[in-house]
């Protein structure tokens, strides 16, 4: 079971992902994105502030990439 958690709608959530999941075959429920509700925006802002406050200071280094957290995008790095 997979439950993708999309905040906003884009071409990927509307077309590409449903096509790749073969939703037309049935058997998979696909939820709409949460949207840009103020509560979602506020929750994301709080999570970012908390992560920044709890992170250790660092200096630029190639090793930083090895410990980087994944980032959700539209698959093209634009959204």
KEKOLFI-839890 format. One record per residue: x, y, z negated of N, C-alpha, C, CB in turn. Coordinates in steps of 0.1 Angstrom, whole numbers, plus 5000, padded with zeros to 4 digits. Atoms other than C-alpha are relative to their C-alpha. Glycine has a CB too. Layout:
% residues N
> X / Y / Z / X / Y / Z / X / Y / Z / X / Y / Z .
...
***
This chain:
% residues 79
> 5008 / 4988 / 5000 / 5000 / 5000 / 5000 / 5009 / 5012 / 5000 / 4990 / 5000 / 4988 .
> 4993 / 4987 / 5000 / 5012 / 5035 / 5008 / 4990 / 5011 / 4998 / 5008 / 5002 / 5014 .
> 5009 / 4989 / 5002 / 4997 / 5067 / 4997 / 5008 / 5013 / 5002 / 4994 / 5000 / 4985 .
> 4993 / 4987 / 4997 / 5014 / 5097 / 5014 / 4993 / 5012 / 4993 / 5002 / 5002 / 5015 .
> 5005 / 4989 / 5007 / 5010 / 5129 / 4995 / 5003 / 5013 / 5008 / 5005 / 5001 / 4986 .
> 4998 / 4989 / 4991 / 5007 / 5157 / 5021 / 4994 / 5013 / 4994 / 4995 / 4998 / 5014 .
> 5006 / 4988 / 5006 / 5002 / 5193 / 5009 / 4992 / 5007 / 5011 / 5011 / 5009 / 4995 .
> 5007 / 4992 / 4990 / 4993 / 5209 / 5042 / 4999 / 4992 / 5013 / 5007 / 5013 / 5003 .
> 5002 / 5007 / 4987 / 4980 / 5198 / 5076 / 5010 / 5005 / 5011 / 4986 / 5002 / 5005 .
> 4991 / 4996 / 4989 / 5003 / 5198 / 5106 / 4998 / 4990 / 5011 / 5015 / 5001 / 4996 .
> 5002 / 5009 / 4989 / 5006 / 5180 / 5139 / 5003 / 4986 / 4996 / 5009 / 5004 / 5012 .
> 4996 / 5013 / 5004 / 5023 / 5151 / 5122 / 4989 / 4993 / 4991 / 5013 / 5001 / 4991 .
> 5010 / 5006 / 5008 / 4996 / 5146 / 5096 / 4987 / 4998 / 5007 / 4997 / 5008 / 4987 .
> 5013 / 5001 / 4991 / 4968 / 5151 / 5122 / 5001 / 4989 / 5010 / 4998 / 5013 / 5006 .
> 4999 / 5009 / 4989 / 4982 / 5130 / 5150 / 5010 / 4989 / 4999 / 5003 / 5008 / 5012 .
> 4989 / 5010 / 4999 / 5016 / 5113 / 5148 / 4999 / 4989 / 4989 / 5013 / 5007 / 4998 .
> 5000 / 5010 / 5010 / 5013 / 5096 / 5114 / 4988 / 4990 / 5001 / 4999 / 5006 / 4986 .
> 5011 / 5009 / 4997 / 4977 / 5082 / 5120 / 5003 / 4991 / 5011 / 4988 / 5008 / 5002 .
> 4997 / 5009 / 4989 / 4989 / 5069 / 5153 / 5010 / 4989 / 4996 / 5005 / 5008 / 5012 .
> 4990 / 5010 / 5004 / 5019 / 5052 / 5138 / 4995 / 4990 / 4990 / 5013 / 5007 / 4994 .
> 5007 / 5009 / 5009 / 4998 / 5037 / 5111 / 4989 / 4991 / 5006 / 4994 / 5007 / 4988 .
> 5010 / 5007 / 4993 / 4974 / 5024 / 5137 / 4987 / 5000 / 4993 / 5005 / 4986 / 5003 .
> 5013 / 4999 / 5008 / 4944 / 5037 / 5118 / 4988 / 4995 / 5008 / 4998 / 5015 / 4996 .
> 5011 / 5005 / 4991 / 4922 / 5028 / 5148 / 4997 / 4986 / 4997 / 5003 / 5003 / 5014 .
> 5002 / 5014 / 5003 / 4926 / 4992 / 5137 / 4991 / 4997 / 4988 / 5013 / 4992 / 4999 .
> 5008 / 5001 / 5013 / 4908 / 4998 / 5104 / 5009 / 4994 / 4989 / 4988 / 4992 / 5003 .
> 4994 / 5006 / 5011 / 4917 / 4986 / 5070 / 5009 / 5009 / 4992 / 5008 / 4988 / 5004 .
> 4991 / 4990 / 5007 / 4937 / 5017 / 5060 / 4991 / 5013 / 4998 / 5013 / 5003 / 5007 .
> 5007 / 4987 / 5003 / 4921 / 5047 / 5042 / 5011 / 5011 / 5001 / 4993 / 5000 / 4986 .
> 4990 / 4989 / 4998 / 4939 / 5080 / 5052 / 4994 / 5012 / 4994 / 5004 / 5001 / 5015 .
> 5005 / 4988 / 5007 / 4933 / 5110 / 5029 / 5004 / 5012 / 5007 / 5004 / 5000 / 4986 .
> 4997 / 4987 / 4995 / 4932 / 5146 / 5040 / 5011 / 5006 / 4991 / 4988 / 5009 / 5001 .
> 4990 / 4993 / 5009 / 4961 / 5168 / 5028 / 4993 / 5009 / 4990 / 5009 / 5010 / 5009 .
> 5006 / 4992 / 5011 / 4955 / 5187 / 4996 / 4997 / 5014 / 5004 / 5010 / 5001 / 4988 .
> 5002 / 4986 / 4996 / 4958 / 5221 / 5013 / 5008 / 5009 / 4992 / 4985 / 5003 / 4999 .
> 4992 / 4989 / 5006 / 4971 / 5254 / 5001 / 4992 / 5005 / 4988 / 5003 / 5011 / 5010 .
> 5007 / 4995 / 5012 / 4949 / 5256 / 4969 / 5010 / 5006 / 4990 / 4992 / 4988 / 4994 .
> 4991 / 4993 / 5010 / 4964 / 5279 / 4943 / 5005 / 4991 / 4989 / 4993 / 5012 / 4993 .
> 4995 / 5009 / 5010 / 4966 / 5251 / 4918 / 5012 / 4991 / 5005 / 4989 / 4991 / 4995 .
> 4989 / 5008 / 4995 / 4988 / 5230 / 4941 / 5013 / 5009 / 5001 / 4996 / 4995 / 5014 .
> 4989 / 4991 / 4999 / 5010 / 5260 / 4948 / 5007 / 5003 / 4987 / 4996 / 5013 / 5007 .
> 4994 / 4997 / 5014 / 5014 / 5268 / 4911 / 5007 / 4987 / 4995 / 4988 / 5003 / 4991 .
> 4993 / 5012 / 5005 / 5022 / 5231 / 4903 / 5013 / 4998 / 5006 / 4991 / 4988 / 5003 .
> 4987 / 5001 / 4993 / 5049 / 5231 / 4929 / 5010 / 5010 / 4995 / 4999 / 5001 / 5016 .
> 4991 / 4990 / 5006 / 5064 / 5263 / 4916 / 5005 / 4997 / 4986 / 4993 / 5014 / 5000 .
> 4996 / 5004 / 5013 / 5064 / 5250 / 4881 / 5011 / 4988 / 5001 / 4988 / 4995 / 4991 .
> 4991 / 5011 / 4999 / 5081 / 5218 / 4892 / 5014 / 5004 / 5005 / 4995 / 4989 / 5010 .
> 4987 / 4995 / 4995 / 5108 / 5237 / 4911 / 5008 / 5007 / 4989 / 4998 / 5009 / 5012 .
> 4993 / 4993 / 5011 / 5115 / 5260 / 4881 / 5005 / 4990 / 4990 / 4990 / 5010 / 4994 .
> 4996 / 5010 / 5010 / 5117 / 5230 / 4858 / 5013 / 4993 / 5005 / 4989 / 4990 / 4997 .
> 4989 / 5007 / 4995 / 5141 / 5212 / 4881 / 5013 / 5009 / 5000 / 4997 / 4995 / 5015 .
> 4989 / 4990 / 5000 / 5163 / 5243 / 4884 / 5005 / 5002 / 4986 / 4996 / 5013 / 5006 .
> 4996 / 4998 / 5014 / 5163 / 5248 / 4846 / 5008 / 4988 / 4995 / 4988 / 5003 / 4992 .
> 4994 / 5012 / 5005 / 5173 / 5212 / 4840 / 5012 / 4995 / 5008 / 4990 / 4989 / 5000 .
> 4989 / 5004 / 4992 / 5199 / 5209 / 4867 / 5014 / 5005 / 4994 / 4999 / 5004 / 5014 .
> 4987 / 4996 / 5004 / 5236 / 5211 / 4860 / 5006 / 5009 / 5010 / 5010 / 4987 / 4998 .
> 4993 / 4992 / 4990 / 5256 / 5239 / 4875 / 5010 / 4993 / 5008 / 5007 / 5012 / 4992 .
> 4990 / 5007 / 4991 / 5278 / 5228 / 4904 / 5006 / 5010 / 5009 / 4993 / 4989 / 5008 .
> 4992 / 4992 / 4990 / 5303 / 5242 / 4928 / 4998 / 4993 / 5014 / 5015 / 5002 / 4996 .
> 5001 / 5006 / 4987 / 5301 / 5236 / 4966 / 5010 / 4989 / 5002 / 5002 / 5011 / 5011 .
> 4992 / 5012 / 4998 / 5314 / 5202 / 4975 / 4993 / 4991 / 5010 / 5004 / 4993 / 4987 .
> 5007 / 5010 / 4991 / 5308 / 5175 / 5002 / 4993 / 4990 / 4992 / 5011 / 4994 / 5009 .
> 5006 / 5010 / 5008 / 5299 / 5152 / 4973 / 4986 / 5004 / 4996 / 5008 / 4998 / 4988 .
> 5013 / 4996 / 5004 / 5268 / 5173 / 4966 / 4989 / 4993 / 5009 / 4998 / 5015 / 5001 .
> 5010 / 5006 / 4991 / 5250 / 5157 / 4996 / 4997 / 4986 / 4995 / 5006 / 5000 / 5014 .
> 5003 / 5014 / 5004 / 5254 / 5122 / 4982 / 4990 / 5000 / 4989 / 5013 / 4994 / 4995 .
> 5010 / 5000 / 5012 / 5233 / 5132 / 4951 / 4988 / 5008 / 5003 / 5007 / 5005 / 4988 .
> 5012 / 4991 / 4997 / 5207 / 5153 / 4970 / 4987 / 4992 / 4999 / 5002 / 5006 / 5014 .
> 5013 / 5006 / 5001 / 5171 / 5146 / 4964 / 4993 / 5000 / 5014 / 4991 / 5007 / 4990 .
> 5006 / 5000 / 4987 / 5150 / 5137 / 4995 / 4990 / 5012 / 5001 / 4992 / 4987 / 5003 .
> 5009 / 4989 / 4998 / 5129 / 5165 / 5010 / 4990 / 4995 / 5011 / 5008 / 5012 / 5005 .
> 5010 / 5003 / 4991 / 5096 / 5160 / 5027 / 4998 / 5011 / 5011 / 4986 / 4997 / 4993 .
> 5002 / 4990 / 4989 / 5092 / 5177 / 5061 / 4990 / 4994 / 5010 / 5013 / 5004 / 5007 .
> 5009 / 5005 / 4989 / 5072 / 5173 / 5093 / 5007 / 4990 / 5009 / 4995 / 5011 / 5008 .
> 4992 / 5010 / 4992 / 5099 / 5149 / 5106 / 5010 / 5007 / 5010 / 4991 / 4991 / 5008 .
> 4992 / 4992 / 4991 / 5115 / 5177 / 5126 / 5008 / 5010 / 4992 / 4992 / 5007 / 5011 .
> 4992 / 4991 / 5008 / 5129 / 5197 / 5097 / 4995 / 5014 / 5000 / 5014 / 5000 / 5003 .
> 5005 / 4986 / 4998 / 5106 / 5227 / 5104 / 4991 / 5004 / 4988 / 4993 / 5001 / 5013 .
> 5010 / 4996 / 5010 / 5079 / 5225 / 5077 / 5003 / 4994 / 4987 / 4986 / 4995 / 5004 .
***
